[in-house]
Amino acid sequence: MSLGMLVFICLAFPCQHAQEDFDQARDFYNQGLALKNDASQAAPFFKLSAEAFRKCAGHLSETPTFFREWAAAELLAANPAHALMVCNQGLRLYPCDSQLLKISHWLKQELALDTEGFPASIKVLGSRNIIALLGVFNLIGWVAVFLARGRLRKLGLFLVCGCMLGAGAVIQRLDDKRGIAFTAIVAEKPLFLKAGNEPSYPDHSGPALKPGTAIKVLDHQGDWFLVSTATGRFGWVMAHDILIDLGNY
């Protein structure tokens, strides 16, 4: 057997195995749907479906439909935080997919997560459009500064300063959001942050983090992770209490 054929077989075998997992995931999912009137019997099939989807993730072409079906399996398996993570992964590849956006928004509402990261104006217009608009006003301001006189010149100077401050605020919000979103999220149970990386350490004061809450992983020691939240809280958590997102946002 030639070396090229051996390499081809090694590369093709994981894909074939992943395709089997994918077919199995769909089969378990359909079996669960057939038993939807009996939740106790349907739940095990949805759990098996979710596990099979996890196995084939990264080994097959990941389409919007793939992420929708996987998220649905996780949701019906009573894993809403896992379903939200799947939606986040799908939206990084397909940010404009309306169905994934709807599922993600609905899950955040169900998990009672605070989704007010951006002002309504930025959400509606889009951060890039706002920065472009500020750039146009900034140009107009500079024209007024160099060509106009009197009050009009002062108005142009104020416009330039205002545009620079506004653009800086929008960029800072984007940096803050990118720094925290999707690095990891809290798993299926409310989570208290601990003061140290041992079970004997006390919990930090403050409310528990809700399932699906976005956190940033700063460091880890064994199975313990040092994390921070969007509100500036820091603490240690166990690996099995969070869902690590290894993708790039």
Steps between C-alpha positions, in 0.01 A plus 500: 500500500640839401554778751247722319228234527575453870470874564172510304356217709609667825336826394183339368433270795422778755263662248320171446476445874371855546237444231383192691475710817304764311254245359467348846437843653216563257361152556493545879346844455219364282438217747468758774254704295291188443467471880440871563172427678693306764781724621655238728553261208602768251766666721758214475485510119556874494798460735647234271439726202678791668799280587523376141490856366788591733708211367464598134547874561810625319524192278220582255401805300326719757199664338235718665267199492759294686519755782121539514446125533777467758362791703152348485632164623682669790191700589269197496760310705447769768840662437410864426850632577648245257241606241602864543867407453412318177311806375802719582729267305263503203462877504878546478493319166157625389437827686201594282308173529156613616398166652816472710453860614141425603601186692787683670280796597228270632750299705645816656149606597421155644825500698418854619841631388576869486536577128524880522868512404447774240271803492193464280644743241809282448288185475270652237755682282795269550835601646676518161231728356520726805879529471466580128237765579723652767782506244286704260407750773866514604599593143233771491631632831858522371382683188322751723811540717729580207264690269243669724536778753337619819223288651497258209866422557438439873205280412725298268756457779231376739375263229847356449550445874155347536556260211835386640350439844202317348717275283721422798197400708364269229840336443545449875161330524594272212832411663328428832242281333756306295714453808225329697253339261514128427834427670297282734149490642353369823360149454161370608499601867534840674863551593661678796853633453749374758779699663760231424569187301397248765154384615584619852518866389185705569271636230535861396223730611242578237236308308566177315575521128206382292535214250616636166676804649809597297829496691866545409756239599817667634700208641466140610664263748401141444120480485455849643458811282542864597226694322364853476152620412383794289412684822857476633462208744788254536516152650585134459270232356525129429546383140178296499296809599579693182500440126831598342474645152817419306386680184598848390245775518 
